[in-house]
Amino acid sequence: MAPPNQLCLVLVIFLSVFSLSSLSTSAIFPKANVSLSIPSSQLVENFCNGKAIQNRRFCLKALSTPEVIAAMDTTQLGTLIMKLGAANAKATLNVYNEIIKKPGSPQSLKALNCCVEAYKYAILSFEMVSSELVEDPQTANYDVAVIGPEIANCEKELINAKVQSPRLLAGNRFIKYYVSMGYEITSTLELENPNEY
C-alpha cells in the first residue's frame, strides 16, 4: 500500500483534474479544497514573493493545498508545482478539444489545433521538468521556459483567427502563471546547488 503522503497527493491531483474539467471559466483555475485562511508555509510564502512570479495571489492560491504546504524543501515544492502545471494544462487542453468539436471557420480550426499542440507540448514539458529537478535544474529551467513562447504563439493564432473565448483566454493566462512559477522554482534550485551542475 502507498504511503499516506502519496495517497493524499494522488487524491489532490485527481480532485484537481476532476474539478478543473468542468465547463466554467473558473474550472481552469486551480481549485483547492481548502481556503486561503490556512496559513501557507514559509517556503511557499518566500517562493510566491520571487521575482519571476507573475501573479502572487494566484501563486498562493494554487499552492494552498495541504501537500504543498507540507513540502519540506524546494525540490518537493518544485515537483508539486510541475504536477499542478501539467494538470492545469490537461484541463485547458480538454477545453480546446471541446471547442474544436463545434463548427467554426477553417482559420479558427487551424488556430485551435495550434493551441492543442502547444498544450500537448506544455503537458510533456511539465512532466519532464518534474523528473529533471533533482538531476539538472538548469535543463529543467530551460524546458519550463520554452513553454511560454508556445503559448504566446497559440494566443497570436487565436487573435489572428478572431477566436474569442473567455475560457481559452483564462487557460492561457493561468498556464503562463504556472510557467512563471516553474521558472522561479528551477532558478531557485540552480542557485541552491550552483556547484552540482
Secondary structure, DSSP 8 states (H G I E B T S, - for coil): ---HHHHHHHHHHHHHHHHHTSSSGGGGS---SS-TTS---HHHHHHHTSTT-S-HHHHHHHT-SHHHHT--SHHHHHHHHHHHHHHHHHHHHHHHHHHHTS---HHHHHHHHHHHHHHHHHHHHHHHHHHHHHH-HHHHHHHHHTHHHHHHHHHHHHHHTT---HHHHHHHHHHHHHHHHHHHHHHHHHHHSGGG-
